[in-house]
Amino acid sequence: MKVVVTGATGNVGTALLRRLAEEPDVRVHGISRRPPSDAPPYQGLDWTPVDIGQPGAEELLGIAFENADAVVHLAWLIQPSRDERQLYRTNVAGSSRVFTAAAEAGVPHLVHMSSVGAYSPTRKDHRVDESWPVNGVTSSFYSRHKAAVEHMLNQYETSMLISRPRPGLILQPDAGSEIRDYFLGSLVPKALFRHRIPILPLPKDLVLQFVHSDDVAEAIALILQQRLHGPVNLVAEPVITPRVLAELLGGRHLPIPPRLLRVLANVTWRLRLQPTPPGWVDLGLTAPLLDATRARTELGWKPVHDARETLRSLVRGIGEGKHVQASPVL
């Protein structure tokens, strides 16, 4: 079985390569903007370096997709946050190139890594299943792009089987440095994560769901084995409230108004003190909580890592400066 993985050097990609290495009948072909080092988990793989955001990428993708049994599309940029045109070229136009090349190559199965960010906003007092609308949070470029690609995918449904995993926030300790750099930048030094953080000022409605990269990789492996069609939510328990997050960091939660956090994010982003625009705050405050019943009952997926330990291990990874071999795409 030949599986082609775009964004294979990223947060999820590295976890998926580790997981698929356990399958003796699976041959992986990796795709990334730059070829990685010849070290685990990249060692011994077929590789095609290609920037899917560039016109003409279809030709190289088509060659890589020849005789593929499945394409897993993970490639996605979240930085540079100040250049949405560049992000769009990779995230939306690049995804279109991947889908078109896969369809033209006759690939029978496409797995597109979607996100909780594709869903329309709602209150955090209930969970939504895969039938919830995917129109995104308009103030977040990440959410707009994820929703746009979901809608784009519909036109390919007649030409191949399409799976759409929609995870919560995906974490692994080995990507600690990259996740910190991509979301916090130099404003929050990594040394801070080696110590107790006594006060965590956050809005009480910033309630989030996490899932470990290895558990997402396991879900993708199951999707490939079972050829599960359609969307499937992927989250671990428990839901992480600001109070739980503060406890994990060794301190206590100080509730602040959502508007204050948004203003702080906007000011520090405009001053280039950190790389996260305020749309990410809006996404965190309004994206729905996910119901992962389908993953459990139809896919037989059960995350090994609970959300608390996943978050705890990420904090350790940031403090220790752990990183994957290449820049992550989430």
ABEGO torsion letter per residue (X at the ends): XBBBBBGAABAAAAAAAAAAAABAABBBBBBBABBBBBBOAABGBBBBBBBAABBGAAAAAAAAABGBABBBBABBBAOBAABAAAAAAAAAAAAAAAAAAAAAAGBABBBBBBBAAABBBBBAABBBBAABBBAEBAABAAAAAAAAAAAAAAAAAAABBBBBBBBBBBBBAAAAAAAAAAAAEAABBAAAAABBBABBBBBAABBBBBBBAAAAAAAAAAAAAAGBBEBBBBBBOBBBBAAAAAAAAGBBBBBBBAAAAAAAAAAAAAAGABABBAAAAAAAAABBBBBAAAAAAAAGBBBABBAAAAAAAAAAAAAAGBBBABBBBX
